[in-house]
Amino acid sequence: MLAVVGLFALLLATLAGRAIDLALVRGPALAALAARQHRQRVELEPHRGPIVDRHGESLALSVEVPSLFVRPRQFAGQEASAGALASALAMPVEEVRRKVGAESPFVWLKRQVSPREAEAVRALALGGVFQVTESRRFYPHGSLAAHVLGFVGVDSQGLEGLERQLDGAIRGQPRFAEVDRDAHGREILTGGVQAKAARGSSVELTLDATIQDLTERELAAGVASARAAAGAAVVLDPKTGQILALANVPTFSPNKPGDARDRRWRQRIRNRAITDPYEPGSTFKAMLAAAAIETGVVRPQDMIFCENGRFPYGRWTINDSHPHGWLSFAEVVQYSSNIGASKVAERLGRDRYAGFLRAFGFGQRTGMELPGESPGIVRPVERWAKIDLATHSYGQGIAVTPVQIAAAFGAIANDGVLMRPYVVSRVVGPGGRVLQQRDPLAVRRVVSAKTAHTVTTLLRRVVEERGGTGTLARLEDFQVAGKTGTAQKVDPTTGGYSAKRIGSFVGFVPADAPRAVIVVVIDEPRTNSYGGVVAAPVFRQIAAAALSRLGVVPSEKPAGSPAVRTAASAPLRREDSRARAAIERAEQHVQAADGQPGMPSFLGLSLREALARAQEGGWAVEVTGTGYVQTQAPPPGAPPSTDRRLALRLVPGEGTASP
C-alpha cells in the first residue's frame, strides 16, 4: 500500500508540476500561440472618399463589389469543373487550374468581379469557392479628367494623379475588428462590427466637369485633324489661378488603366500638361513684350528694321517665316518676327530678360498638387551663349510646361499679377471638418497694370487684325488676345533640332475682362506645323464653349463683318487709338510724301556693316568709338540732313537692338 500510495503521490506531483508549468511558467506564451491560431485582428479598409468637381459632380466614387477566393484543399475532387469556373469568370482555364490546385490554403481567384460573374459562380455551387465584399474605385465619367484623378490598385492604394498625391487623406483611417476562426479557418465576427463603415476624406476640385469634357473633346478632334502624335490643353482662371480644365491626348480610362507591361501604357497615363516641357516658340514673344515695355526699352510704335527676313547674327543667321522690312514693335508681335524680337531682346539685355523670366515663374515648379511636375528648362544666365538671348526672345533654347505658360499669360490677363495655379480646392473629412483648403494666392507682381494692358493690346492685334498669325482663334462676339507658337523639337539622339514641330496657341478671353486663359499644344502635327493653323482653331472652340459655360455675355457685338477685321474696323480702347495714331505718324514720318525714305537706322550694327550701309545710301559718315553703333544723328526715321552727313557713336561689346 505504501508503494501504491507513493506511486500515486509521484503521479500527482508530476501532474501538479505540469499544470504549474503550463499555467504559470509557459502560460502567457501558450495563450498568445492559441490566440494566433484561433483569433485575429483584422484591418477593415475604409471606403475611399469621393472626388468631386467645383459643382459637386462626382468624378471618383467607391462602391462595394464581390471578390472570389478558393481554398484548394476544400476544392479537391472538383477539378473537372475548372473549365466551367474559368468560363464564368472569363479567365484562361490554365490559370484557374493553377489556382485551384495550389498548395497554399488561400488563393485569390478573382478580385472585384462584376455582379454577373459572381452570380454565375454561385450557380455552379462549387465547394471551396468563397466570396467576400471589397471596395472598388469607380469613375462614373470614364476617362474624364483621367490625368488629374489618376487611378488606384486592387488594394485601393493610389497609384497615379490625385489618387496617389492625396492617398493618405482619401484613403482615411482603417478600423480593426477581433475575429475568431473555426476548424476550417473561417472567420467568425463574435464581437460584431460597427454598422457604419469608415470613409476617407472627400476632395473638391477646381475643375468644371463640363469645361473639362469639351476641352478633352476639342483637343482630341484637333490632334486627330492634324494627325499629330499627342496634345495638351489647359484652361485657367487668371484672377484666381484655378484650373478649370486640364486635358491630354492620348488618354486612358481610370476604370481600366491598362497593363503597365505594355510599352504604350506610359504614353497614355503621362500627364503631359505638367511633366513634358517643350520649347514654346513665338508664344514667348508675349513675355518679351511685357519685359521690354515694362523697362521702357521699346514702345509699340517704335520702328524696327527686320532685315527682309534674314539677319546675320555672329556666326548664326536668324530667319523669319515671311520677309519684312520696317515694322513697328506692335507689328513685330502681330506678324511674329523673330528678327524683330531678337533686336528688342538685345536692347533689353540678358540679365534683365532672365530676371523677368524668373518673375513669370519659368524654371521653377508652379506648386500644383499633381505629382511629377517639371520645373521646365531655363539655364542660369551665366551660362547663356551670345545666341541664347536672341533665341530665348522667340521661345527657343528654353522649355516650359503648358501649366507654366498658362500661369504666365494669366499674369498679363490679371493686370500684371502672377497667381499660383491649383486644382484642389478643399479636402473635407468624414465629419465635415475642412482638413485642407487652398485659396487664391498672388505670387508676385511681374509687370505694372499699364504694361499688362499694353501687351494685351498687342496680343489682340495677333488675332483680330488682318495679317496676324492667330486670326483662326478669333471669336465672333468676344475680343481675343493671344499668340501663336511654332517650335522645332530636339532630337534626343543627336541633340540637335529635328524636322518635327510643336504648334501651340495661348490666349485669354474676353480680352477686355479676362475670364479664362487657354493653352493648346499640338505635338508633331503632320498636316501643318504652324500653331496658328493647328492649335488656334482648337482654342476658338474651347473658348466659345467655356465662355458659354461660365455665363459670360458679350457686352456688344464687335463691328465689322464675320471676316477678319482690319485695323480700321477693330474696336479699340482710347489708349489703343492713341497707340495706333502714333504708329501711323511714325510710318508717315519714315516715308516722306515724295516717296523718299526717312533716316534709316544704323543702331546695333558693327562698324563694317554700318559703313557698308552708309556707302550704299550715299552718306558721309563721322565715327567715334569702336564696337557697335549705340547712337546716331540724325536719329532713325528723322528727315535726312541736306548735306547727307551722319554721325555714329560706337561702344564695345554686343550690339544693341537695331530699329
Secondary structure, 3 states (H helix, E strand, C coil): CHHHHHHHHHHHHHHHHHHHHHHHHCHHHHHHHHHHHHEEEEEECCECCCEECCCCCEEEEEEEEEEEEECHHHHCCCHHHHHHHHHHHCCCHHHHHHHHCCCCCCEEEECCCCHHHHHHHHHHCCCCEEEEEEEEEECCCCCCCHHHHCCECCCCCECCHHHHHCHHHHHCCCEEEEEEECCCCCEECCCCCCCCCCECCEEEECCCHHHHHHHHHHHHHHHHHHCCCEEEEEEECCCCCEEEEEEEECCCECCECCCCCCCCHHHHHCCHHHHCCECCHHHHHHHHHHHHHHHCCCCCCCEEECHHHEEEECCEEEECCCCCCEEEHHHHHHHCCHHHHHHHHHHHCHHHHHHHHHHCCCCCCCCCCCCCCCCCECCCHHHCCHHHHHHHHCCCCCEECHHHHHHHHHHHHCCCEEECCECEEEEECCCCCEEEECCCCEEEECCCHHHHHHHHHHHHHHHHCCCCCCHHHCCCCCCCEEEEEEEEEECCCCCCEEEEEEEEEEEEECCCCCCEEEEEEEECCCCCCCHHHHCHHHHHHHHHHHHHHCCCCCCCCCCCCCCCCCCCCCCCCHHHHHHHHHHHHHHHHHECCCCCECCCCCCCCEHHHHHHHHHHHCCEEEEECCCEEEEEECCCCCCCCCCCEEEEEEECCCCCCCC
